[in-house]
Amino acid sequence: MGETNGGYLGPLHQTVATTATDFWNDSCASDELADAMVHGAVGATTNPTIVLEVLRKELPRWRDRILAMGREMPTGSEVDVAWRLIEEMAVAGARQLMPVFEREGGRKGRLSIQTNPEWYRNAPALVAQAEHFAGLAPNMQVKIPATRAGIEAIEEATFRGVNINATVSFTVPQALAVGEAVERGLRRREAEGREVASMAPVCTLMVGRLDDWLKVVAKRDGIVCTPGDLDWAGIACMKRAYGIYRERGLRTRLLAAAYRHHMHWSELIGGDVILTIPHAWQRLFHASDIECRPRFDDPVDPAILEGLLRRFPDFRRAYAPDGLSADEFDGFGATARTLRAFLESYHQLLALVRDVLLPNPDLG
């Protein structure tokens, strides 16, 4: 480990200072983002689950604002108030990141805000909301799911100048569909003489959620495998997608999300990728003695990879470039589980806003 400006250069700061790898804070909570930026974070992200967690942590800070929003929108529904809240949280995070955005000429320093999870089948609605979100701040990045409709929306939103971050994405086929959709959108912009140099599209692979799904499959189907092997599934897909991206010259940057263990950081150090890390994991990594060195180009153990491919049809579908068609994205196990989780968090968020605007009289 080294030092910078007379201080200790922690493992995450060392990751971004000595390799092509960047990291984002996996939350828009202001205190957590501020701390992450001290350690080298150059972006942040949100989703319905994250916004709900932030609101629960910081409800005293936001309660009066929610009530004020209700007064400002006297005919607005709790849905209207919730989305105003989501937007204000995102704009606040974007404001914190603006110095990075300006320093990096727009290539970094962005805040990702997620589109309505209820619209995962509705491309026009996703595009319209993406354009609206992009206008909230110059450094806003918009998360669109890598569903069948989402791929269509990603191309169109990119064409319209929206910096996208594809989410609800777990597999090599999804990552490739996203990268190609972005290319189509960029080429359409270029054909009309529109600017593309400042655009910074991103495709997330939720590596931990693929691991989660295969563990569900193993338990459900009684599949026995060596302990720890399933922790490599998401990493293997991330590394394979990255290699194909480089072969094809795709201009989208890959991002790893959904952390479950240190290898989702340590095995991905050195790639020209983004790691979006929850604050709790950042603190664990800072306190660890794991060596910070480039490992991205290290292949996954062939024996582990062979076992995953042999035992798990869904891993074969996730790992093969043509393992899933776009029509199959929505029904893939990890996709369905994640969409359901995001929808549940979204509805819990609406309920929390309702409890502030319309307290339950039975509770006193």
C-alpha positions in Angstrom: 0.0 0.0 0.0 1.1 3.6 -0.6 0.4 7.0 0.6 -1.1 10.1 -1.0 -0.8 13.7 0.2 0.8 12.5 3.4 -2.1 10.1 4.1 -2.8 6.4 3.8 -3.9 5.3 0.3 -6.6 2.8 1.1 -7.4 -0.2 -1.1 -10.3 1.4 -3.0 -8.3 4.6 -3.5 -5.4 2.5 -4.6 -7.6 0.7 -7.0 -8.6 3.8 -8.9 -5.2 5.6 -8.5 -3.1 2.8 -9.9 -5.4 1.0 -12.4 -8.0 1.7 -15.1 -10.8 0.6 -12.6 -13.2 3.2 -11.1 -15.6 2.8 -8.3 -19.0 4.3 -7.5 -20.9 4.6 -4.2 -23.8 2.2 -4.4 -26.2 4.8 -2.8 -27.2 8.4 -3.0 -27.1 8.8 0.8 -25.2 12.1 1.2 -22.9 11.2 4.1 -22.0 7.9 2.5 -21.3 9.5 -0.8 -19.1 12.2 0.7 -17.0 9.5 2.5 -16.8 7.4 -0.7 -15.5 10.4 -2.6 -12.7 10.9 -0.1 -11.6 7.4 -1.0 -11.8 8.0 -4.8 -15.4 7.3 -5.8 -16.3 9.0 -9.1 -20.0 8.3 -9.3 -23.1 7.0 -7.4 -26.2 5.0 -8.2 -29.7 4.5 -7.0 -32.5 2.0 -7.5 -35.9 1.6 -5.7 -34.3 -0.6 -3.0 -31.5 1.9 -2.4 -33.8 4.9 -2.2 -36.0 3.1 0.3 -33.0 2.3 2.4 -31.8 5.9 2.3 -35.2 7.2 3.2 -35.5 4.9 6.2 -32.0 5.9 7.4 -32.6 9.6 6.8 -36.4 10.0 7.3 -36.0 12.8 9.9 -34.1 14.7 7.3 -36.7 14.2 4.6 -40.0 14.1 6.5 -40.6 17.9 6.5 -39.7 17.9 2.8 -42.2 15.2 2.0 -44.9 17.2 3.8 -43.9 20.3 1.9 -44.1 18.4 -1.4 -47.6 17.4 -0.5 -48.5 21.0 0.1 -46.9 22.0 -3.2 -48.9 19.4 -5.1 -52.3 19.6 -3.4 -53.9 17.3 -6.0 -50.8 15.1 -6.4 -50.9 11.4 -5.5 -48.4 9.6 -3.3 -46.8 8.4 -6.5 -46.3 12.0 -7.6 -44.7 12.9 -4.3 -42.5 9.7 -4.3 -41.1 10.5 -7.7 -40.5 14.1 -6.7 -38.6 12.8 -3.7 -36.6 10.3 -5.8 -35.6 13.1 -8.2 -34.6 15.5 -5.4 -32.4 12.8 -3.9 -30.8 12.2 -7.3 -30.2 15.9 -7.9 -28.6 16.3 -4.5 -26.2 13.4 -5.3 -25.5 14.9 -8.7 -24.6 18.2 -7.1 -22.1 16.4 -4.8 -20.5 14.8 -7.8 -20.4 17.9 -9.9 -16.7 18.7 -9.0 -15.7 15.3 -10.3 -17.8 15.7 -13.5 -16.2 19.1 -14.2 -12.7 17.8 -13.4 -13.1 14.8 -15.7 -14.7 16.6 -18.6 -18.0 14.8 -18.2 -16.6 11.3 -18.5 -17.0 10.6 -14.8 -18.9 12.2 -11.9 -22.4 11.0 -12.7 -25.4 10.0 -10.6 -27.5 7.1 -11.9 -31.2 7.4 -11.4 -33.5 4.5 -12.2 -36.6 4.5 -14.3 -40.0 3.3 -13.0 -39.7 -0.5 -12.4 -43.3 -0.9 -13.4 -42.4 0.1 -17.0 -40.0 -2.8 -17.7 -42.3 -3.8 -20.6 -43.0 -0.3 -21.9 -40.3 1.1 -24.1 -41.9 4.5 -24.9 -42.5 5.2 -21.2 -38.9 4.3 -20.4 -37.6 6.6 -23.1 -39.9 9.5 -22.0 -38.8 9.2 -18.4 -35.2 8.8 -19.4 -35.3 12.1 -21.3 -37.0 13.8 -18.3 -34.4 12.5 -15.9 -31.5 13.5 -18.2 -32.7 17.1 -18.0 -32.6 17.2 -14.2 -28.8 17.8 -14.1 -26.0 17.8 -16.6 -24.3 14.8 -14.9 -27.4 12.6 -14.7 -27.1 9.0 -15.9 -30.4 7.0 -16.4 -30.9 3.4 -15.5 -33.0 1.4 -17.9 -33.6 -2.4 -17.4 -32.0 -4.9 -19.9 -35.4 -6.4 -20.6 -36.8 -6.9 -24.1 -38.5 -3.5 -24.0 -35.6 -2.0 -22.2 -33.1 -2.8 -25.1 -35.4 -1.0 -27.5 -35.6 2.0 -25.1 -31.8 2.0 -24.6 -31.2 2.5 -28.3 -33.7 5.3 -28.6 -32.7 7.1 -25.4 -29.0 7.0 -26.5 -30.0 8.4 -29.9 -31.7 11.3 -28.0 -28.6 12.0 -26.0 -29.3 10.3 -22.8 -26.4 8.7 -21.0 -27.8 5.3 -20.0 -26.8 2.8 -17.4 -28.4 -0.6 -18.3 -29.6 -2.4 -15.1 -31.4 -5.6 -14.3 -28.7 -7.2 -16.3 -26.8 -10.4 -15.3 -25.7 -12.3 -18.4 -23.3 -12.0 -21.3 -26.2 -12.0 -23.8 -27.8 -9.1 -22.0 -24.6 -7.1 -21.9 -24.0 -7.7 -25.6 -27.6 -6.6 -26.5 -27.1 -3.5 -24.4 -23.7 -2.7 -26.0 -25.1 -3.2 -29.5 -28.2 -1.1 -28.8 -26.0 1.7 -27.6 -23.9 1.5 -30.7 -27.0 1.7 -32.9 -28.1 4.8 -31.0 -24.7 6.4 -31.2 -24.4 5.7 -34.9 -27.8 7.3 -35.5 -26.6 10.4 -33.6 -23.4 10.5 -35.6 -25.3 10.2 -38.9 -27.2 13.3 -38.0 -24.1 15.2 -37.0 -24.9 15.1 -33.3 -22.3 15.1 -30.6 -21.3 11.8 -29.0 -17.8 12.4 -27.6 -19.0 13.4 -24.2 -21.4 10.5 -23.8 -20.5 7.8 -21.2 -22.9 4.9 -21.5 -22.6 2.1 -18.9 -23.9 -1.5 -18.7 -24.3 -3.0 -15.3 -23.8 -6.7 -14.6 -25.4 -7.6 -11.3 -22.8 -10.2 -10.6 -23.9 -11.1 -7.1 -27.5 -11.6 -8.2 -26.5 -14.1 -10.8 -24.7 -16.0 -8.0 -27.8 -15.7 -5.8 -30.0 -17.2 -8.6 -27.8 -20.2 -9.2 -27.7 -20.9 -5.4 -31.5 -20.9 -5.5 -31.4 -23.3 -8.5 -28.9 -25.6 -6.7 -31.1 -25.8 -3.6 -34.3 -26.3 -5.6 -32.9 -28.9 -7.9 -30.6 -30.7 -5.5 -27.4 -29.9 -7.3 -24.3 -30.5 -5.3 -21.2 -28.5 -6.2 -17.9 -27.6 -4.4 -18.4 -24.9 -1.8 -17.5 -21.5 -3.2 -17.8 -22.4 -6.9 -21.1 -20.5 -7.3 -19.4 -17.3 -6.1 -17.5 -17.3 -9.4 -20.5 -17.3 -11.8 -21.0 -13.5 -12.0 -17.3 -12.9 -12.2 -16.9 -15.3 -15.1 -19.7 -13.6 -17.0 -18.2 -10.1 -16.3 -14.8 -11.2 -17.6 -16.3 -12.9 -20.7 -18.5 -9.9 -21.6 -15.5 -7.6 -21.1 -13.4 -9.6 -23.6 -16.1 -9.5 -26.2 -16.7 -5.8 -25.7 -13.1 -5.2 -26.4 -13.1 -7.5 -29.5 -16.1 -5.7 -30.9 -15.0 -2.2 -30.0 -18.2 -1.4 -28.1 -18.2 2.0 -26.5 -20.2 1.1 -23.5 -18.4 0.6 -20.2 -19.2 -2.4 -18.0 -20.0 -2.0 -14.4 -20.2 -4.7 -11.7 -22.9 -4.4 -9.0 -24.6 -6.5 -6.3 -21.7 -7.3 -3.9 -21.7 -10.5 -1.9 -18.0 -11.0 -1.2 -14.6 -9.4 -1.7 -13.9 -11.1 -5.0 -16.6 -8.9 -6.6 -14.0 -6.2 -6.0 -10.6 -8.0 -5.8 -11.1 -10.2 -8.9 -12.2 -7.3 -11.1 -9.3 -4.9 -10.2 -7.4 -3.8 -13.3 -10.2 -3.8 -15.9 -11.4 -0.6 -17.5 -14.6 -1.1 -15.7 -16.7 0.5 -12.8 -17.3 -1.2 -9.5 -20.4 0.2 -7.7 -19.9 -0.8 -4.1 -22.2 -0.4 -1.1 -20.8 1.7 1.7 -20.8 -1.1 4.1 -18.6 -3.2 1.8 -16.3 -0.3 1.3 -15.7 -0.1 5.0 -15.0 -3.9 5.1 -12.5 -3.6 2.2 -10.8 -0.6 3.8 -10.3 -2.7 6.9 -9.1 -5.9 5.1 -5.6 -7.1 4.3 -6.5 -8.2 0.8 -3.8 -7.3 -1.6 -4.9 -4.6 -4.1 -3.4 -5.8 -7.4 -4.8 -6.3 -10.9 -6.5 -9.6 -11.3 -9.1 -8.9 -14.1 -7.0 -10.7 -16.7 -6.6 -13.7 -14.5 -9.0 -16.5 -15.9 -11.5 -18.2 -13.7 -10.2 -21.6 -12.7 -11.1 -23.9 -15.6 -12.3 -26.7 -13.3 -14.7 -24.3 -11.6 -15.9 -23.0 -15.0 -16.4 -26.5 -16.3 -18.4 -27.5 -13.3 -20.7 -24.5 -13.6 -21.3 -25.1 -17.3 -21.9 -28.8 -16.8 -24.2 -28.6 -13.8 -26.2 -25.4 -14.4 -28.1 -24.9 -17.7 -28.9 -21.3 -16.5 -25.2 -20.6 -16.2 -24.6 -21.9 -19.7 -27.4 -19.5 -20.9 -25.8 -16.7 -19.0 -22.2 -17.3 -20.1 -22.7 -18.1 -23.8 -22.9 -14.9 -26.0 -26.0 -16.4 -27.7 -27.4 -18.2 -24.7 -30.5 -16.0 -24.4 -32.5 -14.2 -26.9 -34.0 -10.8 -26.2 -37.4 -12.4 -25.9 -36.0 -14.6 -23.1 -34.4 -11.8 -21.0 -37.6 -11.0 -18.9 -38.2 -14.6 -17.9 -34.6 -15.5 -16.9 -34.6 -16.3 -13.2 -32.3 -13.6 -12.0 -34.2 -11.0 -14.0 -37.6 -12.0 -12.7 -36.4 -12.1 -9.1 -34.7 -8.7 -9.3 -37.7 -7.1 -11.1 -39.9 -8.4 -8.4 -37.6 -7.2 -5.6 -37.4 -3.7 -7.2 -41.2 -3.6 -7.6 -41.7 -4.6 -4.0 -39.2 -1.9 -2.8 -41.0 0.6 -5.0 -44.4 -0.2 -3.4 -42.8 -0.1 0.1 -41.5 3.4 -0.8 -45.0 4.5 -1.8 -46.3 3.2 1.5 -43.7 5.1 3.4 -44.6 8.3 1.6 -48.2 7.5 2.4 -47.5 7.1 6.1 -45.9 10.6 6.1 -48.7 12.3 4.1 -51.5 10.4 5.7 -50.5 8.9 9.1 -52.4 5.9 10.4 -54.7 7.2 13.1 -54.9 3.7 14.6 -51.3 4.0 15.7 -51.9 7.1 17.7 
